[in-house]
Amino acid sequence: MRAEPSVLHLDMDAFYASVEQASKPSLRGRPVVVGGTGLRGVVATASYEARRFGVRSAMPVAQARRLCPNAAYLHPRFSLYREVSVTVMELLGALSPLVEPLSLDEAFVDLAAGPLGSGGRPPRALECRRVGRDIRSAIREATGLGASVGLAGSKMLAKIASERAKPDGLLLLEPGTERAFLAPLPVRVLPGVGPATEATLRRAGIATAGEAVAAGHAELVRLLGQAHGSGLHDLSRGLDDRPVVAERDAKSVSVEDTFAEDLTDRARVRWEVDRLAGRCVSRLRAAGRSGRTVVLKVRSHDFTTVTRSETLRGPTDDPAVVKEAAARLLAGVDTITGVRLLGVGVSGLADFTQEDLFAQSGWGRGVEPGGTETAGERGAGPGSGGAPDGRPPEEVAARRWLPGIDVTHPEYGPGWVQGSGVGRVTVRFETPESAPGRVRTFAVEDPELTPADPLPLPGAPTGGPASAARD
């Protein structure tokens, strides 16, 4: 562990929900829940206003609605979240070349590897604190969003510190105070301690990090085994020598959907697999990667999950190849009892594609090599040029009015969907820089109402005071 608090952990506060509040003036200060909006949806993020009612990440949306019925339940807009994430990561990159992103809204930064450590001496605690304050201010100015920062001598302690600083705060662990800070905390805060390990330790009378230290190395090894016990003994004393690593190479790319009702129609299942394969390849190409192994995941109505994979002769980013492989894998899976979830992934990633596509892509059997987007990738059914019910792909994409998505109207301008049903769709017309907008209702088939791209965040949002930064 370092002698100075030069490891910074930044965590954006309730990221998805905060982005939605910043871009929708009418939602500022109101409970917002982002996630799946169907009966089987799961909460991805809840705003702090919603958390006061007990809503938490990974909770079924149906349960969240019972706890907080007046919240705005929104479909995620990942394209906007990625744009905001890029802005945040660029600001972190100015602090150090060693930035380790953990997700769109979370990253470690090694301040000693940046300008703060360029003088040949470790950065002092006061300097690290100043950088932590400045980066939070810069993020708020650039995005209008709050962020929490932890500063410590190790990654583990910095992450725990940022969690304790939430929301919108900063906590720096002064050198020499780490063990006193950890001692009263529950063992669950330590990396690698899940429900099973926590239960084992509790049965032995060990509930906090301090009690784990007091139990000693031999007792922890007896309870948990050599590797896990030794590791926990070090972590409970604050010892963590993991470096901040700038490159975290993804091992796979995948997408999956959970359906509101079990799918029993084989043609519909095949269509959904085809659609997911197209989305997976789009992500693969966006990352500039290719893959060699196609993976299919099928979860039945009783939560039984089957995974099948096929390894190709070489890596590819051809949507036709991935779709054909996924279809072959599906042919070997029984879906007659009903499908709750489907997923398609690609692993064995590489930075190049297989040159010999002819043997893989089916060229000569009506499939173009190189993989231009097919009807199935745009939402069409296999072989039909449209959805299983015969609708064209444009109609499938344009008329799925999910709550929270962006729309535009030639008379009223940009807005977002509040809800839809019984042939009607309700839209609130406002922008990130406007006052809360008016609500209007349209027929779902109204040709003047069309989907739109998200508007960028303008910086600090208008319409409400920014939360006070605290230290």
Secondary structure by P-SEA (a helix, b strand, c coil): ccccccbbbbbcccaaaaaaaaacccccccbbbbccccccbbbccccaaaaaacccccccaaaaaaaccccbbbcccaaaaaaaaaaaaaaaaaacccccccccccccccccccccccccccccaaaaaaaaaaaaaaaaaaccbbbbbbbcccaaaaaaaaaaacccbbbbbcccccccccccccccccccccaaaaaaaaaaccccaaaaaaacaaaaaaaccaaaaaaaaaaaaccccccccccccccccbbbbbbcbbbccaaaaaaaaaaaaaaaaaaaaaacccccbbbbbbbccccbbbbbbbbccbbbccaaaaaaaaaaaaaaccccccccbbbbbcccccccccccccccccccccccccccccccccccccccccccccccaaaaaaacccccbbbbbccccbbbbccccccbbbbbbbcccccbbbbbbbccccccbbbbccccccccccccccccccc
